[in-house]
Amino acid sequence: MLDKSEKKVKELFNEIAGNYDEMNNVISLGTQKKWRSQSLKMVSLSNKTNILDIATGTADVAIELAENTNKKAKIIGLDFSTSMLKIGQRKVDALGSQISKKIELVQGNALKLPFDNDSFDLVTISFGLRNMPNYKKVLLEIFRVLKKDGYIVILEMSKVDNPIIRPFWKLYMNMALPYFGKKSGHKEAYSYLNESAQKFLTKLELKRLLENVGFNSESILIKTYNLGAVATHVARK
C-alpha cells in the first residue's frame, strides 16, 4: 500500500507522462542524455547480466543499458507509474526483438522491491531517488537485492555547493520549472519537481548515506555536471 505522499507522487507522474521526455530535454537544455551516458560509462557493463533500473519512467535508461550490455543481459525496468510504463513499453517494442527481448518493464515500489536478496549485478536509478519519501529505505532495498560486489549508479539533482553559482542555480530552478510547467499545462507538478530538487541532498550527504547503508566507502565515485547541479554516485556492495 502507498501512503499519501507516495500516492501524490504517483498521480503526478501519471499526469505528466505524455510530455515527460520532451520537458526533460528542455529543462536540462538538451544535456540529460549525455549525463545518462556518462553515468553508465562509470561502470563496466560488459560483465553485467542481471540489471535493475529503478524509477525507469519511459525506459530511456533501460534501453541504453540493453544497447550496451552482452547478449545474455536481462534488464528489468521498475516504476510505480503505469502511464510512464506504457510509454516506455511502446518505445521498447519499437526497437525490435534484439533489444526488446532483453528488457522487462514491471510496476513496483522502490521502497519494497519485489525481488530476492542478491539478485542483481547492477542497480541504476536516474532522477528518481529525490522523489522517494525515504531515501535510506530505498538504498537499503537496493543494497539487499544487489549481489556481493554489485554496483549502484545514481544520477540525480544535487545542491550546488559553490556560493557564487548557487544563487543563479536557484534562480533558474525557481523560474524555469514553473514556466515550463505552466507551458505544458502541469504547473503544480513541475512546481513539485522544483521543490524536490532543491530539498535533495548534497553530493557529500548522499555519499555519507551510501556509506551508512553499507556500501564500500573506498569504492564510491562522484561525477558532477552543470556546475554541480547534477551528480552521479557510483558505489560497490
C-alpha angles and dihedrals in degrees: 000000000000121000121228095270092049092049090052092052091046091052090047094055092044087054097051098036094104096063100021096112094047094048092047090058092047095047093046091046089241095302103105093090090055091049090052094049093047091049093054091048089063089078131045109255097182094084098039113105103160114049133169122199110196120203086016092171109177091359101252094137093043089053093049090049091051091050094052104040134080124275093261094054119119119200121195115196113200127192136150094220112092091192092056091047093051090056090044092051091053090053092048093048091051092060097069132246098291090068103022094056089062094055130074119180116204136177114237149131120262090209090064109024113203094225137098124254116276095017105134140056091200137017121192131188123180123191091337108094095073090058093057117100092224118031095185094051091053091050091048089053091049090049089051096053095042119096119236108284089016119141137233121205117194121187110185148143113275135197110257107240098189105102092211096050098037097079092051092049091051091047091052093047093046092050106030103048096047089046094051090043092054091046092052093045093247103097096150093049095052092044087058091050089052091051093048091050094051093046095050125108128276116248091257093049090053090048090054091048091053089051091048091053090054107264116145105269093206091055097056115115125184127197122181132204136191094025092308099313091116129034141184120214120194122187138167126224 
